């Protein structure tokens, strides 16, 4: 994730279950850090996340669906009320989706 998420310095996997990360701790430039817990619906290609209790952060989901031109990627976020404007800017959905798409194309072209 630090290779494609703008401003993310580290993403440390804290807990794994069935080969999938269940909790990840994120550290951003500017002293922002939080941990998220993940839940997977593998059959439907959906991952959901929410802040670890007491951690703050964001909650949301990502869904990957077959599309005529490749894959449709749906991404949604909900910020905790205490998030500052600069922190919310780091999580701008359009910016993150664009960054993810660029990274996927770069990886595929290697």
N, C-alpha and C positions, 0 to 999 in steps of 0.2 A: 503493500500500500504506500509506503513512503516514496516509491518510484513514480506514483501517479497522482497522489493526493497533494495538492498545493499546500505548503506550509507544514506538512506532517513530517516531524523528525524521526520518530520511532513508533512502531506498532508492535507491542510485546504480547505474545499469546500467553495467557495466564492459565487457561484450562482448555482441555480438548476432550471430546467425546465422540466415539466412532469415527475418528480421523478428522473431525471438523472442529474449528475453534469455537468454544462456547463463551469464553470471556477474553477480551483483548483490552490492554491498556494503551492509550494513545497519548503521545507527547508532541505538542506543536511548538513552533517558534513563538516567543512572546509569553512563555510560562503558562500556557493553557494545557491542562491534562485532565483526562477522565477515562473511566473504564466502561465498556459496553458489554452486555450479555446478548448472545445470539441464539436464535431458534430457527431451525431449518425445516422446510417442507420440500424435501428433495424431489418427490414425485412431481410436484407442481413447479419446481425451479424457483422457489421463493425463499428468501432469507429475511428475517425480521430482527430488529435490535432495539434495545432499550438501555438506559443508564443503569449501571450497577447501583444498588441502593446506596444513597449518600454520595454518589459520584458526580451527579449533574451530567450534562451532555445533551444528547439528542436521541430521539427514538424515530424509527422509520422502517422501511422495507425496500427490497429490490426484487424485481420479478424479471425473469428471462423467458420469452415466448418465441416460438418459431414464427417467422415472417417471410413473405415472398422474397424479400431482398436480403434475408439473413436472420437477424435476431432483433426482436423488439425488447428494449430495456426500459422498464418502468421503475422509477426511483422516487421515493417520497420521504420527507423529513418533518418532524415536529420538534421545535426547540423548547427547552425548559424556559420558564418565564425569566429566570435570572440571567440568561445569556446576554452578553453585551453585543452591541452592533458589530464590533470587529470579529467576535466569535461567530456570529451568525453569517457574516460574509464568507468565512472559511467554509461554511457548509452550504453555500449557494448551490441548489440542485443542478441548475443548468451548467455551472462551471465544473462541478464534479462529474456529471455525465459526459461533458465534452472531454475532460481530462482522461476519463476512463476509456472512452472511444479511441482517443489518440494513442493511448498506451496499448490497447488491444491491437490496433493496426500496426504499431511499431513492433510488437512482439511477434505478430503473424508474419511480418516481412523479414524477420531474421532467419 
